[in-house]
Amino acid sequence: MAITMGSDSVQAPATAVGARAVGRLRAAFGGEVIGPADGGYDEQRRVWNGSIDRRPAVIARCTSVDDVRTAIRFGRDHQLSVAVRGGGHSFPGLSTCDDGLLIDLRPMKGVRVDPDARLAGAQAGILLGELDQATQEHGLAVPAGIVSHTGLAGLTLGGGIGWIMRKYGLTVDSLESADLVTADGDVVHASEDENADLFWGLRGGGGNFGVVTDFRFRLHPLGPQVMAGATFWHMDQAESVLRFYRDWIADCPDELMTIVVQRLAPALPVVPPELVGRPVIAVTACYAGDIDDGARVLRPMRDFGSPVLDVFAPKPFLAHEKMFDPSYRHGCWYYVRSCDVAALTDDVIDVVAEYGRRISSPLSSIALWQMGGAVGGVPDDATAFSGRSAGFTFNINGNSETTDGFQDQRQWARDYWTALAPFHTGVYVNFLMEEGEARVKQAYGDGKYERLTTLKRKYDPTNFFRLNQNVSPA
Ligand SMILES: Cc1cc2nc3c(=O)[nH]c(=O)nc-3n(C[C@H](O)[C@H](O)[C@H](O)COP(=O)(O)OP(=O)(O)OC[C@H]3O[C@@H](n4cnc5c(N)ncnc54)[C@H](O)[C@@H]3O)c2cc1C
């Protein structure tokens, strides 16, 4: 499709948008409006996953709720497909599009912290690390994810699992209210007391109902120092490490959150040179409580077998939440498969050990999330998020630096996931690729999916917001 924003002589099919119209959008818009002929277009269209290479016709970089409304109206008037970007970390690249309108919320960076009331407000362009930076100044936190450059908006709308969820619940469990702009351009406030049906859907139902511009969260005490880090073993000890791990976490306190990682040991200053590139299994953890209690709880696992590296220490939570950042750099090629399992049975452990030994890219890895604790303490029907009773969540990442070798890594991730198929119980919606309606249904379960379709009919009957893990209007 040929579209040039710089001139009026545009050869474009019916769905495209002419330069005059874009000029009018620019005149009515507070933020930047960028088209393919404008400087910075390539930088602004890029998303985190380097394997996604899409070319929107217009990028509307919103700075206010009014900008969001103007952009939505523009998309509607010109019948454009519309993508919405918070942090741009959608694994399958759902926050960009070819030839359509990209509503980019990244310039909306406001954060407000009220330490006395233990409340925080965040606009939709905030990244997890930016929110934590503001809240940790007061020794407080919103439960969120494990990589600091992930977008708060997309993560929250899918549920939000992370380092302190077993103590304080999912990100959505701390959500007090949100403001949303609908496809009609209406601004709607959602909380337990106002538009409670929408509030239910926003807590897990993704970007299906409109563009959320502002979130308000309850804050919880955390650190700012926490006992956190990782212990590593050679992958050939995977079976014994996992069996011990399974027993060790069986009655651990909710303050403890662990993630088992399999990967090739990374080339980082803390990793001895002789270990770099060797397949390892690690138990990573964060203790959301007293440092000495954390040290005591972690001791048996750290002492198990013959660890090859131990990097547990009291450290600022802000440092710990960057631990995985280097493993998920912007621009590499990423592919993920995910599933929940009920328990780490011997059969599951055998699969994990076998496929862990087959890792061949320094960027491929798995994260096996321990669920439970406060996540399971909230009634399942309280929010659209499903998976509160999951034992563990697998995130299997077949990644490569560039296109070279990507297909092999993707195949490894698919094979690993397929080998786990007999044990799948569900899937976390934010860890889906574009896998079709059946998988979206699986993420919510039939009952919740149906409730979401009814809500979709009420708030977005034309499915204007469809570039997401889409729920069709009933
Ligand atoms: C490196 C990495 C680490 C991750 N770690 C975690 C983790 O620890 N815990 C966890 O739960 N998940 C995690 N995820 C998954 C993450 O929750 C999703 O990828 C999430 O979509 C990212 O949010 P975003 O704002 O960056 O996404 P985007 O790519 O911007 O958007 C994702 C989806 O949400 C929609 N959307 C975004 N903002 C809005 C908005 N304001 N209003 C309406 N719709 C919107 C988009 O249209 C799109 O469909 C991780 C992902 C990555 C890539």
The ligand as an SDF file (V2000), in Angstrom:
LIG
                    3D

 53 58  0  0  0  0  0  0  0  0999 V2000
    9.8500   -9.4220   28.3180 C   0  0  0  0  0  0  0  0  0  0  0  0
    8.4620   -9.7080   28.7990 C   0  0  0  0  0  0  0  0  0  0  0  0
    8.2450   -9.9770   30.1280 C   0  0  0  0  0  0  0  0  0  0  0  0
    6.9620  -10.2440   30.5830 C   0  0  0  0  0  0  0  0  0  0  0  0
    6.7800  -10.4980   31.9050 N   0  0  0  0  0  0  0  0  0  0  0  0
    5.5280  -10.6620   32.3730 C   0  0  0  0  0  0  0  0  0  0  0  0
    5.2950  -10.8070   33.7610 C   0  0  0  0  0  0  0  0  0  0  0  0
    6.1990  -10.8070   34.5590 O   0  0  0  0  0  0  0  0  0  0  0  0
    4.0210  -10.9520   34.1740 N   0  0  0  0  0  0  0  0  0  0  0  0
    2.9600  -10.9370   33.3090 C   0  0  0  0  0  0  0  0  0  0  0  0
    1.8330  -11.0430   33.7560 O   0  0  0  0  0  0  0  0  0  0  0  0
    3.1560  -10.8190   31.9850 N   0  0  0  0  0  0  0  0  0  0  0  0
    4.4100  -10.6710   31.5070 C   0  0  0  0  0  0  0  0  0  0  0  0
    4.6150  -10.5290   30.1680 N   0  0  0  0  0  0  0  0  0  0  0  0
    3.4640  -10.5700   29.2580 C   0  0  0  0  0  0  0  0  0  0  0  0
    2.8490   -9.1920   29.2350 C   0  0  0  0  0  0  0  0  0  0  0  0
    1.9100   -9.1080   30.2930 O   0  0  0  0  0  0  0  0  0  0  0  0
    2.1270   -8.9210   27.9120 C   0  0  0  0  0  0  0  0  0  0  0  0
    3.0440   -9.0300   26.8600 O   0  0  0  0  0  0  0  0  0  0  0  0
    1.4870   -7.5410   27.9420 C   0  0  0  0  0  0  0  0  0  0  0  0
    0.6280   -7.4610   26.8570 O   0  0  0  0  0  0  0  0  0  0  0  0
    2.5020   -6.4410   27.8760 C   0  0  0  0  0  0  0  0  0  0  0  0
    1.9090   -5.1950   28.0370 O   0  0  0  0  0  0  0  0  0  0  0  0
    2.3230   -3.9810   27.0960 P   0  0  0  0  0  0  0  0  0  0  0  0
    1.5590   -2.7880   27.5190 O   0  0  0  0  0  0  0  0  0  0  0  0
    3.7980   -3.8770   27.0280 O   0  0  0  0  0  0  0  0  0  0  0  0
    1.7780   -4.5630   25.7430 O   0  0  0  0  0  0  0  0  0  0  0  0
    1.3590   -3.9700   24.3520 P   0  0  0  0  0  0  0  0  0  0  0  0
    2.1060   -4.7620   23.3360 O   0  0  0  0  0  0  0  0  0  0  0  0
    1.4720   -2.5060   24.2750 O   0  0  0  0  0  0  0  0  0  0  0  0
   -0.1640   -4.3820   24.3240 O   0  0  0  0  0  0  0  0  0  0  0  0
   -0.5770   -5.7060   24.4880 C   0  0  0  0  0  0  0  0  0  0  0  0
   -2.0710   -5.8150   24.2500 C   0  0  0  0  0  0  0  0  0  0  0  0
   -2.7650   -4.9860   25.1820 O   0  0  0  0  0  0  0  0  0  0  0  0
   -3.4960   -3.9750   24.5070 C   0  0  0  0  0  0  0  0  0  0  0  0
   -3.3080   -2.7180   25.2360 N   0  0  0  0  0  0  0  0  0  0  0  0
   -2.1490   -2.1720   25.6410 C   0  0  0  0  0  0  0  0  0  0  0  0
   -2.3730   -1.0530   26.3140 N   0  0  0  0  0  0  0  0  0  0  0  0
   -3.7110   -0.8710   26.3250 C   0  0  0  0  0  0  0  0  0  0  0  0
   -4.5590    0.1160   26.8820 C   0  0  0  0  0  0  0  0  0  0  0  0
   -4.0790    1.1320   27.5620 N   0  0  0  0  0  0  0  0  0  0  0  0
   -5.8880   -0.0080   26.7070 N   0  0  0  0  0  0  0  0  0  0  0  0
   -6.4070   -1.0540   26.0250 C   0  0  0  0  0  0  0  0  0  0  0  0
   -5.6400   -2.0150   25.4760 N   0  0  0  0  0  0  0  0  0  0  0  0
   -4.3050   -1.9240   25.6380 C   0  0  0  0  0  0  0  0  0  0  0  0
   -2.8880   -3.9080   23.1360 C   0  0  0  0  0  0  0  0  0  0  0  0
   -3.7840   -3.4240   22.1870 O   0  0  0  0  0  0  0  0  0  0  0  0
   -2.4980   -5.3380   22.8760 C   0  0  0  0  0  0  0  0  0  0  0  0
   -3.5860   -6.0810   22.4340 O   0  0  0  0  0  0  0  0  0  0  0  0
    5.8850  -10.2620   29.6810 C   0  0  0  0  0  0  0  0  0  0  0  0
    6.1010  -10.0020   28.3360 C   0  0  0  0  0  0  0  0  0  0  0  0
    7.3740   -9.7360   27.9040 C   0  0  0  0  0  0  0  0  0  0  0  0
    7.5980   -9.4780   26.4490 C   0  0  0  0  0  0  0  0  0  0  0  0
  1  2  1  0
  2  3  1  0
  2 52  2  0
  3  4  2  0
  4  5  1  0
  4 50  1  0
  5  6  2  0
  6  7  1  0
  6 13  1  0
  7  8  2  0
  7  9  1  0
  9 10  1  0
 10 11  2  0
 10 12  1  0
 12 13  2  0
 13 14  1  0
 14 15  1  0
 14 50  1  0
 15 16  1  0
 16 17  1  0
 16 18  1  0
 18 19  1  0
 18 20  1  0
 20 21  1  0
 20 22  1  0
 22 23  1  0
 23 24  1  0
 24 25  2  0
 24 26  1  0
 24 27  1  0
 27 28  1  0
 28 29  2  0
 28 30  1  0
 28 31  1  0
 31 32  1  0
 32 33  1  0
 33 34  1  0
 33 48  1  0
 34 35  1  0
 35 36  1  0
 35 46  1  0
 36 37  1  0
 36 45  1  0
 37 38  2  0
 38 39  1  0
 39 40  1  0
 39 45  2  0
 40 41  1  0
 40 42  2  0
 42 43  1  0
 43 44  2  0
 44 45  1  0
 46 47  1  0
 46 48  1  0
 48 49  1  0
 50 51  2  0
 51 52  1  0
 52 53  1  0
M  END
$$$$
